[in-house]
């Protein structure tokens, strides 16, 4: 009888040990999840406070008749899509959209083309390549306001270095035909290092053995670039162009410092027009109109981002 009792204790003790191990595993899993949540929480709070809330608030202002008095009263009438109708019917809207499109497309094309050319050039090993590559990064390291102010001085009609080098007398800052091109040139210069860094990193990730095998088969430099570098750079190219598009379409500081969107709105873009409407509009609904333009700008960037994500998913599924 005693022997039977002792034998029965074994399974009970084993079940108790299994239960304790399961409980310990659950506690460890719970602690891991709490630790992960603790790391993620600051990022979530930062994103909500400084990204999500401003976006939602701007969209809310675009649907209201919000004035400076609303700051004190806290009251703003809901007007629905009236502000959007006003913006779309504004006589300056088509010109601002055209300026934004020209500024964005021309900047992107030249930033990417020059950045890619420099990335291919620096992908080779030669003396002082690291030094020259570091010097090209200087525009990226300087504050945009400093760079834009320098370009403004360079574009002065009478004593600017640009006219002195070209032997011209162009009013880059005063002539409506040239002001947009002035900010485009400055923005191209600012964006080249960004493209260079991303594309150079993509080229460095391509195995050298592919180039060696192609060279043994008789492929020249252009053939190797077209058949190896360019196809394998496609993911990096897409990211570079998307980020460059988002950064360029919302560019404000470089335009505002150099031309302030003038003269006579010849270099006005959606970003600068939003600021001008909000703080220099001179009408009761100027804040709401500025928020409306900012919301339109956000929607454009959002659509482009979603398009990129959809394209990436299609490529992964294929």
WOUR-V547444 format. One record per residue. N is the residue number from 0. RES is the residue in one small letter. PHI is phi as a letter, one per 20 degrees, with the letter a starting at -180 (none if undefined). D_LAST is the distance of its C-alpha to the last C-alpha in Angstrom with 2 decimals. Layout:
n=N res=RES phi=PHI d_last=D_LAST
n=N res=RES phi=PHI d_last=D_LAST
This chain:
n=0 res=x phi=none d_last=70.40
n=1 res=x phi=f d_last=69.68
n=2 res=x phi=f d_last=67.43
n=3 res=x phi=f d_last=65.37
n=4 res=x phi=f d_last=65.00
n=5 res=x phi=f d_last=63.81
n=6 res=x phi=f d_last=61.22
n=7 res=x phi=f d_last=59.86
n=8 res=x phi=f d_last=59.36
n=9 res=x phi=g d_last=56.62
n=10 res=x phi=f d_last=53.91
n=11 res=x phi=f d_last=54.75
n=12 res=x phi=f d_last=54.47
n=13 res=x phi=f d_last=51.15
n=14 res=x phi=f d_last=49.73
n=15 res=x phi=f d_last=51.06
n=16 res=x phi=f d_last=49.37
n=17 res=x phi=f d_last=46.01
n=18 res=x phi=f d_last=46.43
n=19 res=x phi=f d_last=47.34
n=20 res=x phi=f d_last=44.35
n=21 res=x phi=f d_last=42.04
n=22 res=x phi=f d_last=43.78
n=23 res=x phi=f d_last=43.52
n=24 res=x phi=f d_last=39.78
n=25 res=x phi=f d_last=39.39
n=26 res=x phi=f d_last=41.54
n=27 res=x phi=f d_last=39.52
n=28 res=x phi=f d_last=36.26
n=29 res=x phi=f d_last=38.00
n=30 res=x phi=f d_last=39.24
n=31 res=x phi=f d_last=35.80
n=32 res=x phi=f d_last=34.38
n=33 res=x phi=f d_last=37.39
n=34 res=x phi=f d_last=37.00
n=35 res=x phi=f d_last=33.34
n=36 res=x phi=f d_last=34.40
n=37 res=x phi=f d_last=37.22
n=38 res=x phi=f d_last=34.95
n=39 res=x phi=f d_last=32.58
n=40 res=x phi=g d_last=35.48
n=41 res=x phi=g d_last=36.73
n=42 res=x phi=f d_last=33.33
n=43 res=x phi=f d_last=33.02
n=44 res=x phi=f d_last=36.60
n=45 res=x phi=f d_last=36.16
n=46 res=x phi=f d_last=33.06
n=47 res=x phi=f d_last=34.88
n=48 res=x phi=f d_last=38.12
n=49 res=x phi=d d_last=36.98
n=50 res=x phi=c d_last=33.69
n=51 res=x phi=f d_last=33.36
n=52 res=x phi=f d_last=37.06
n=53 res=x phi=f d_last=37.58
n=54 res=x phi=f d_last=34.62
n=55 res=x phi=f d_last=35.93
n=56 res=x phi=f d_last=39.47
n=57 res=x phi=f d_last=38.67
n=58 res=x phi=f d_last=37.02
n=59 res=x phi=f d_last=40.13
n=60 res=x phi=f d_last=42.45
n=61 res=x phi=f d_last=40.73
n=62 res=x phi=d d_last=41.81
n=63 res=x phi=c d_last=45.39
n=64 res=x phi=e d_last=48.46
n=65 res=x phi=d d_last=48.72
n=66 res=x phi=c d_last=51.60
n=67 res=x phi=f d_last=53.38
n=68 res=x phi=f d_last=55.77
n=69 res=x phi=f d_last=52.95
n=70 res=x phi=f d_last=52.82
n=71 res=x phi=e d_last=56.29
n=72 res=x phi=e d_last=56.30
n=73 res=x phi=m d_last=52.80
n=74 res=x phi=d d_last=52.62
n=75 res=x phi=b d_last=50.34
n=76 res=x phi=f d_last=50.14
n=77 res=x phi=f d_last=46.87
n=78 res=x phi=d d_last=46.20
n=79 res=x phi=m d_last=42.69
n=80 res=x phi=e d_last=40.89
n=81 res=x phi=g d_last=44.11
n=82 res=x phi=f d_last=43.16
n=83 res=x phi=f d_last=39.92
n=84 res=x phi=f d_last=41.99
n=85 res=x phi=f d_last=44.42
n=86 res=x phi=f d_last=41.80
n=87 res=x phi=f d_last=40.11
n=88 res=x phi=e d_last=43.58
n=89 res=x phi=f d_last=44.81
n=90 res=x phi=f d_last=45.95
n=91 res=x phi=e d_last=44.30
n=92 res=x phi=g d_last=40.82
n=93 res=x phi=g d_last=39.55
n=94 res=x phi=f d_last=40.86
n=95 res=x phi=f d_last=39.37
n=96 res=x phi=f d_last=35.90
n=97 res=x phi=f d_last=36.29
n=98 res=x phi=g d_last=37.55
n=99 res=x phi=f d_last=34.65
n=100 res=x phi=f d_last=32.11
n=101 res=x phi=f d_last=34.02
n=102 res=x phi=g d_last=34.53
n=103 res=x phi=f d_last=30.88
n=104 res=x phi=f d_last=29.35
n=105 res=x phi=f d_last=32.03
n=106 res=x phi=f d_last=31.99
n=107 res=x phi=f d_last=28.23
n=108 res=x phi=f d_last=28.26
n=109 res=x phi=f d_last=31.22
n=110 res=x phi=f d_last=30.36
n=111 res=x phi=f d_last=26.98
n=112 res=x phi=f d_last=28.43
n=113 res=x phi=f d_last=31.45
n=114 res=x phi=f d_last=29.60
n=115 res=x phi=f d_last=27.16
n=116 res=x phi=f d_last=30.19
n=117 res=x phi=f d_last=32.07
n=118 res=x phi=f d_last=29.23
n=119 res=x phi=f d_last=29.04
n=120 res=x phi=f d_last=32.84
n=121 res=x phi=e d_last=33.25
n=122 res=x phi=f d_last=30.63
n=123 res=x phi=e d_last=33.49
n=124 res=x phi=e d_last=36.43
n=125 res=x phi=b d_last=39.77
n=126 res=x phi=g d_last=42.90
n=127 res=x phi=m d_last=42.79
n=128 res=x phi=f d_last=39.04
n=129 res=x phi=f d_last=38.76
n=130 res=x phi=f d_last=41.73
n=131 res=x phi=f d_last=40.42
n=132 res=x phi=f d_last=37.03
n=133 res=x phi=f d_last=38.92
n=134 res=x phi=f d_last=41.04
n=135 res=x phi=f d_last=38.07
n=136 res=x phi=f d_last=37.00
n=137 res=x phi=g d_last=40.37
n=138 res=x phi=g d_last=39.26
n=139 res=x phi=f d_last=36.66
n=140 res=x phi=e d_last=39.39
n=141 res=x phi=f d_last=42.02
n=142 res=x phi=g d_last=42.29
n=143 res=x phi=f d_last=41.03
n=144 res=x phi=f d_last=44.48
n=145 res=x phi=f d_last=46.15
n=146 res=x phi=f d_last=43.86
n=147 res=x phi=f d_last=44.20
n=148 res=x phi=f d_last=47.97
n=149 res=x phi=f d_last=48.18
n=150 res=x phi=f d_last=46.29
n=151 res=x phi=f d_last=48.64
n=152 res=x phi=f d_last=51.60
n=153 res=x phi=f d_last=50.08
n=154 res=x phi=e d_last=49.60
n=155 res=x phi=g d_last=53.21
n=156 res=x phi=f d_last=54.79
n=157 res=x phi=e d_last=58.12
n=158 res=x phi=c d_last=57.50
n=159 res=x phi=f d_last=53.73
n=160 res=x phi=f d_last=52.44
n=161 res=x phi=f d_last=49.75
n=162 res=x phi=f d_last=52.43
n=163 res=x phi=f d_last=54.59
n=164 res=x phi=f d_last=51.96
n=165 res=x phi=e d_last=51.01
n=166 res=x phi=m d_last=54.65
n=167 res=x phi=d d_last=53.93
n=168 res=x phi=c d_last=55.33
n=169 res=x phi=e d_last=52.28
n=170 res=x phi=e d_last=52.44
n=171 res=x phi=g d_last=48.98
n=172 res=x phi=e d_last=49.90
n=173 res=x phi=d d_last=52.36
n=174 res=x phi=e d_last=51.02
n=175 res=x phi=g d_last=48.48
n=176 res=x phi=f d_last=46.99
n=177 res=x phi=d d_last=46.10
n=178 res=x phi=f d_last=45.57
n=179 res=x phi=f d_last=41.86
n=180 res=x phi=f d_last=41.30
n=181 res=x phi=f d_last=43.27
n=182 res=x phi=f d_last=40.95
n=183 res=x phi=f d_last=37.88
n=184 res=x phi=f d_last=39.34
n=185 res=x phi=f d_last=40.10
n=186 res=x phi=f d_last=36.66
n=187 res=x phi=f d_last=35.01
n=188 res=x phi=f d_last=37.28
n=189 res=x phi=f d_last=36.36
n=190 res=x phi=e d_last=32.58
n=191 res=x phi=g d_last=32.46
n=192 res=x phi=g d_last=32.83
n=193 res=x phi=f d_last=29.91
n=194 res=x phi=f d_last=27.57
n=195 res=x phi=g d_last=29.29
n=196 res=x phi=f d_last=28.83
n=197 res=x phi=f d_last=25.09
n=198 res=x phi=f d_last=24.34
n=199 res=x phi=f d_last=26.91
n=200 res=x phi=f d_last=25.36
n=201 res=x phi=f d_last=21.97
n=202 res=x phi=f d_last=23.86
n=203 res=x phi=f d_last=25.77
n=204 res=x phi=e d_last=22.70
n=205 res=x phi=f d_last=21.80
n=206 res=x phi=g d_last=23.55
n=207 res=x phi=f d_last=26.72
n=208 res=x phi=f d_last=26.44
n=209 res=x phi=f d_last=23.79
n=210 res=x phi=f d_last=26.35
n=211 res=x phi=f d_last=29.12
n=212 res=x phi=f d_last=27.40
n=213 res=x phi=f d_last=26.67
n=214 res=x phi=f d_last=30.28
n=215 res=x phi=f d_last=31.58
n=216 res=x phi=e d_last=29.82
n=217 res=x phi=n d_last=31.67
n=218 res=x phi=f d_last=29.08
n=219 res=x phi=e d_last=30.87
n=220 res=x phi=g d_last=30.08
n=221 res=x phi=f d_last=28.39
n=222 res=x phi=f d_last=26.29
n=223 res=x phi=f d_last=25.25
n=224 res=x phi=f d_last=24.34
n=225 res=x phi=f d_last=22.33
n=226 res=x phi=e d_last=20.46
n=227 res=x phi=d d_last=20.20
n=228 res=x phi=f d_last=21.12
n=229 res=x phi=f d_last=19.42
n=230 res=x phi=f d_last=15.82
n=231 res=x phi=f d_last=16.17
n=232 res=x phi=e d_last=17.86
n=233 res=x phi=g d_last=15.10
n=234 res=x phi=g d_last=14.39
n=235 res=x phi=f d_last=18.21
n=236 res=x phi=f d_last=18.81
n=237 res=x phi=f d_last=16.88
n=238 res=x phi=f d_last=18.85
n=239 res=x phi=f d_last=22.01
n=240 res=x phi=f d_last=21.88
n=241 res=x phi=f d_last=21.16
n=242 res=x phi=f d_last=23.95
n=243 res=x phi=f d_last=26.17
n=244 res=x phi=f d_last=25.73
n=245 res=x phi=f d_last=26.71
n=246 res=x phi=f d_last=29.59
n=247 res=x phi=f d_last=30.84
n=248 res=x phi=f d_last=30.82
n=249 res=x phi=d d_last=32.97
n=250 res=x phi=g d_last=35.19
n=251 res=x phi=c d_last=38.77
n=252 res=x phi=f d_last=41.05
n=253 res=x phi=f d_last=40.85
n=254 res=x phi=f d_last=41.63
n=255 res=x phi=f d_last=44.30
n=256 res=x phi=f d_last=46.13
n=257 res=x phi=f d_last=46.22
n=258 res=x phi=c d_last=46.93
n=259 res=x phi=l d_last=46.69
n=260 res=x phi=n d_last=44.83
n=261 res=x phi=d d_last=47.84
n=262 res=x phi=f d_last=49.92
n=263 res=x phi=l d_last=50.00
n=264 res=x phi=m d_last=46.39
n=265 res=x phi=f d_last=45.15
n=266 res=x phi=d d_last=42.70
n=267 res=x phi=f d_last=42.02
n=268 res=x phi=d d_last=38.43
n=269 res=x phi=f d_last=37.13
n=270 res=x phi=f d_last=37.59
n=271 res=x phi=f d_last=41.16
n=272 res=x phi=f d_last=42.03
n=273 res=x phi=f d_last=41.09
n=274 res=x phi=f d_last=43.45
n=275 res=x phi=f d_last=46.14
n=276 res=x phi=f d_last=46.09
n=277 res=x phi=f d_last=46.23
n=278 res=x phi=d d_last=49.09
n=279 res=x phi=c d_last=50.73
n=280 res=x phi=f d_last=50.21
n=281 res=x phi=m d_last=53.81
n=282 res=x phi=c d_last=53.12
n=283 res=x phi=f d_last=53.19
n=284 res=x phi=e d_last=49.54
n=285 res=x phi=f d_last=48.33
n=286 res=x phi=f d_last=46.64
n=287 res=x phi=f d_last=44.72
n=288 res=x phi=f d_last=43.74
n=289 res=x phi=f d_last=42.55
n=290 res=x phi=f d_last=40.47
n=291 res=x phi=f d_last=39.05
n=292 res=x phi=f d_last=37.90
n=293 res=x phi=f d_last=36.45
n=294 res=x phi=f d_last=34.52
n=295 res=x phi=f d_last=33.12
n=296 res=x phi=f d_last=32.08
n=297 res=x phi=f d_last=30.35
n=298 res=x phi=f d_last=28.51
n=299 res=x phi=f d_last=27.22
n=300 res=x phi=f d_last=25.95
n=301 res=x phi=f d_last=24.42
n=302 res=x phi=f d_last=22.55
n=303 res=x phi=f d_last=21.21
n=304 res=x phi=f d_last=20.15
n=305 res=x phi=f d_last=18.37
n=306 res=x phi=f d_last=16.60
n=307 res=x phi=f d_last=15.43
n=308 res=x phi=f d_last=14.28
n=309 res=x phi=f d_last=12.34
n=310 res=x phi=f d_last=10.67
n=311 res=x phi=f d_last=9.89
n=312 res=x phi=f d_last=8.49
n=313 res=x phi=f d_last=6.09
n=314 res=x phi=f d_last=5.07
n=315 res=x phi=f d_last=5.42
n=316 res=x phi=f d_last=3.79
n=317 res=x phi=f d_last=0.00
